[in-house]
Amino acid sequence: MNSIDDVDIEGELTSQVISVAATGGEIEIIGGGSKRFYGESLEALPVDVSGHSGVIDYDPAELVITLRAGCKLSEIEALLAEQRQMFGFEPPCYGRDATIGGMVASGLAGPRRAFAGGIRDFVLGVKILDGHGEINQFGGRVIKNVAGFDVSRLMVGSLGTLGVILEVSIRVIPSYETELTLAFEHDSADKHVRWINELGSEPWPISASSWVAGRSLLRLSGSAQGVQYAADQLGGETAESCWDELKEQALDFFDDAQPLTRISLPPATTDQLGDIPQLIEWGGAQRWLCGEVDIPALRSMTEGIGGSVCAFRRHAADVAVFHPLQPAMLKLQRSIKSSFDPAGIFNPGRIYPGL
C-alpha cells in the first residue's frame, strides 16, 4: 500500500529506558527534531525514536490510521492524499523530518483547528513506553472504541514528559472537493474579530481565517456548489491560498530572527493588544506577535480574561516558555507525571519544573 519504511525498534527503545531508569539518568526523546525548540531546553541523554517507523493499519473505508511514532508526517500526509483523505487538524511540520510522534507530543495544529478540532479530538488510541520500562496501550483503532480515550488524549501536548509514544491511532477525514480563499479589508484587529465571530453564527463552510496588517482572509471548504454559493453571499475578493505558509510560519510576518509569542484568548476578545502588530487566526483565539514584547505584562493582562501567553520561540533564557499554572493545576499535572514517570526520567522540565 505504501513505501514507508517498516521498522520496529520497540525492544531496543525499551532496553534503553530500563537502562537509564536503573542508573537514575534522564532522557530527551527526539524524533525528527523539527519541534525541539518548543518548550524549555534540557540536558539529558538523547533517545532517537525516528527509526521506529511503519504503518500498522490503514483501511481508508474506516477513516482510521495506526502508525509507529517515527513515521515522517510528510510521508503520511502524502499517503492519505492518495486516498483523498487528510488530518483534520492540519498539523504543521516545521521541517521535512517532522514525525507523527512529534506531531502528537507537541499538540500543535494549523489554521483548520478552530473549525475542525485539535489533535485531541482525533486521537483514538496510543501505545507508550512508560518510566517503568513497561509498554501500555490505551484506547483503540476504531472510532466506536472509546475505552481509555481520555488517557490517550493526555499524550497530546505532553512534550514527551509522560513517556515514549510508540504508536498512535488517529481518525482522518475525507479531503474537501474544493477550497477557495477570500480577502476582505478591516483596518483594525477588533473589526476583524467582531466580523469573524459574527460569521461563526451562520452555517458558512469556513475552514480557516486570518488577519494581519488590515487584511482579513477567509478559507471556504466543501462541495463546489456550496463553496461558490457562500462566496457569492459573503463577497470579498478571490485571493491566493496562503494557508500552508501560515501553518508553517513561512509568511513575511514571521521573522525567524525575532522572538515569536503566541497568545491564546477567548475568540471574541477585543481591545486588549492595542496597536501591537499581530497576526490573528482561529477566529480570534490564537494571536501571534513577532518581536520583543513584555511577556510578564502580557501574562498579567491575559490571566484576567481567561487567556495565556507562550514564549513560543527565541525568547530570553530567563523567560518561562509556558504560562504559569495555578497551584492546584500544577499539583494535578505533577500527579499525572508521577503515575507515568515516577522517577522523572522523560524530558524533565520541558514544560514546567518537576514535569
Secondary structure, 3 states (H helix, E strand, C coil): CCCCCCECCHHHHHHHHHHHHHHCCCEEEECCCCCCCCCCCCCCEEEECCCCECEEEEEHHHCEEEEECCCEHHHHHHHHHHCCEECCCCCCCCCCCCEHHHHHHHCCCCCCHHHHCCHHHCEEEEEEECCCCCEEEEECCCCCCCCCHHHHHHCCCCCCCCCEEEEEEEECEECCCEEEEEEEECCCHHHHHHHHHHHCCCCCCEEEEEEECCEEEEEEEECHHHHHHHHHHHCCEEECCCHHHHHCCCCCCCCCCCCEEEEECCCCCCCCCCCCCCEEEHHHCEEEEECCCCHHHHHHHHHCCCCEEEEEECCCCCCCCCCCCCHHHHHHHHHHHHHHCCCCCECCCCCCCCC
